[in-house]
Each structure stands twice: as structure tokens, then as C-alpha cells.
């Protein structure tokens, strides 16, 4: 073990000791009740048993994006960071799912594997260092460095070079990402596109609308009220789908200000294949229904883009169904995906009704080659 690694581990351990009181407090909150005990205390979080392909993602979106790869393999290991990512990961029947432990635990937690595949910008030094020694190969998938974050990465170029020394293949989203990654020390960089452009929807419920349907998709704090205040509510049915499930009750109270609200969990039976949407204001308080709603929507208003602290969300699922997509101007974390979709309407909140009227059906420009990625992983 070299001096840098020893220093890094020592610093990580000191940081862990300092953070312990805060971690204990946070572990009692429902949002972190599973993830913090598992990641920082290894509670119910043993090492993987099978020597197979190991995928790692952070949260919900990245975990969902792995679907076309995971379903083509017999058995995989899958680690995540967040609770929402864990819930999504558990949907894979062929995946052994864990929370990724904090760095200092990885030396005795990581077991040999065929290939480690890490999604996007999960640059964990110890994870790549140990996996490089114990696994067949290491791959950074869907790699990207946004224009906004690039200067910050450059300030720590020396550190990222040490991480890239332990990554065998870097699969970049675009030529621009490739240039930035190479400047940070990445090797064997191949442009394969954005895996999030690959989408195979599985419609599990048929929603029946009574008039033009607008979906407020993946909304965040302050967005629901901001959008509803400016929408012409008389002419549409509105379904609000909050990004985070812990906000369901909070959002229900917000929507009530604009009229009678119905919860989808109360309106639609769990195993029913059909559901009549007879009300004008509807809260989607069930996970996994957004794709079903996209299929029947007339317009999608994409959340996370009307407040300046999120950076937007993935437009690919709505674009798969060629739905008109309305977005705010704060989509800085999704620029790569926005470039892959034609006709997204960027709109100021006060002009949203005019934007809805002129919005055109969207279309995905390029779909990633999954077989090419699988060849590299195997």
C-alpha cells in the first residue's frame, strides 16, 4: 500500500469518526433508515457471495438505466447509495443487492468479481483500487463530466488521475465528455453514447383519461405550487408525480389549494390492469407508475427544471412515447440527454400555457448500442 493510499484511508477514518454523531441522528430519519446503518455500520450488509458481474449505481435514475444490461445477464451483484436506488435495485430478480459501504470498510467487504461496472460519476477511490486487484476488469459506464462541473474536477486533477489509474475502460457519453475525461487522466476512453437513451417500457396499467392529460413529472419542493398557479386548470386533467416518495403527503396538501385531489393509490386497485382517471387533480403516490402515465399523457411538464438547485431530469422516457415535453431553464445536469431529444420546449413558468399550445411531439435522436457495451463488460 503506497503513501497516498495510507493517507487517504487515514483521512477517511478520521472523517468517519467526526461524522459518527451526525450519522447516528440521521439514521433515525425514514429517508436514511436503511442506507446509513448499512453503509456506515454494515448492518444487514454482508459482502456479495457470487463471483459474477458487479454493477454499482448511485440512485434511482442510474439504477433504472442499468436494466438493459442486467436483464441480459444470468446473475449480477448490484450496489447502490440511496434508498430509492435500493428499492429500484430490488426489482431485478437476478440481482443480489447491497448498499455500498463507506470507503474504510471496502478492504474486507469487496470480494472477487468478473467485472466491476460503475455508473457515471461514482468516483470512489478505494472501490476502484481494490476491484482492480480482485476483479477481472473495471469499467466506468456512461461517463460524463458536465461543462459546469469540469472546472471543479480540474482543480483535483491529481486525485482523479489516481482513480483513473485503476479503471480499465471508460465508456463516455459524448466526444466532449471524452476530451474532458482524457484531460483528467482517463485511459481507454470509448464513446458509446448515453445508456439512458435505451428504453424498453413495460406498461403494467392502462390509465383512461376524460380530457387532455398533463403530467407534472418528478417534481421537487416549490415546483408543484409554482406550476399549478400558472396552468390553465380548467382545460386539463393534471397528474402530479413527486420525485421523492417521502413528499407524497406534503404535495397532497399543496395540491388541495387548487381543488379536490384524488390519490392514485386510493383510486386504482393494485392488481387492476385499468384505471379511470375521472378527476381533474390527481396525486400519483405510487412508485413505478410514471411510465404508465406517460403512455396516455398529452403533455409532460418535466420537474427539477423550474428550480435552480436540481438540474433537471431524464426526458428520454417521455420522448420514447413522442410526448410534447415542457422544461424549465434549469436543466444543467441533463444537457447531454436534452441534446438527444428533439423538440423539448424550454419555458419560463409564466408562459407555460403558451408553451403547451405550441409544443411539438418529441423524438429520441440516437439510441445506444447495448451489445457493444456488453462485449466490453464481458
C-alpha angles and dihedrals in degrees: 000000000000127000095259093053092048091050092046092051092046091050091047090051093050090048089051092053092049092049097047097096091049092046091052091051094046092049089071092060114096092232092061102027093112104026102051098048090046098045102037103027101026090235109172088345111115123167120277114274101205124074096222140109112321119206123189127193135162111225146341102306096047092045092052091048090060091064099099090052099042095048090056093058127074099225132002141174115229128191127186141179107216136053092241089052090050093052091050092046092054089063090072106092094197096049130097101211130208140159111248108248123229115276099262091060097051097085092072097025102058113083128191115285139174097243134351111218115189123190123233118307102358094132102175108165098203094044093058094038094055096037090052088060099039105033133063094245142340125231132187106207129200089006116189140165111195121222090243096051097039096089089053091052091049091058088062097036091131090059097046090049088060090052093048090051085072097046116090099190131020114197106199129200097223145000089259090054089049092056092050093046092049090051088056093054103269118154133201092023115180126182107227100154131245115316089207089071088068108086132167108180122206110202109209101169134034111220116201116207129198098207139000108323126217120192119206095203127200095349124186136205112308094009099093095057093038093055099039091052089060100039124099093238095181095071102044147050109234127206115189116204112187116210094227122049093213087069096058095102093041092051091047089060091048094051091049088072089070100048144291112342130203124197116225090219089062097037100049127050114234097238097034116116093207135047128183113220099206099156130081097223118044132172116210101214096166126089118236098029100103095089091050089052093047089057092064101029123117094198133011120209105198114218129213088055102081095061121059100228103066109049101220135279139260112291095187099093093054091042091053087067090044091241121164106256124207117196137178121234097258101085097121094135093052102046092118093054094042088057088056093058126071123219103014105162113225107207143181110231095242091056097047097116091053090048091053091053095052098036116122131209112276128231134196110237103199131017118205120245105244094186091058090054092047091053090056093046093050 
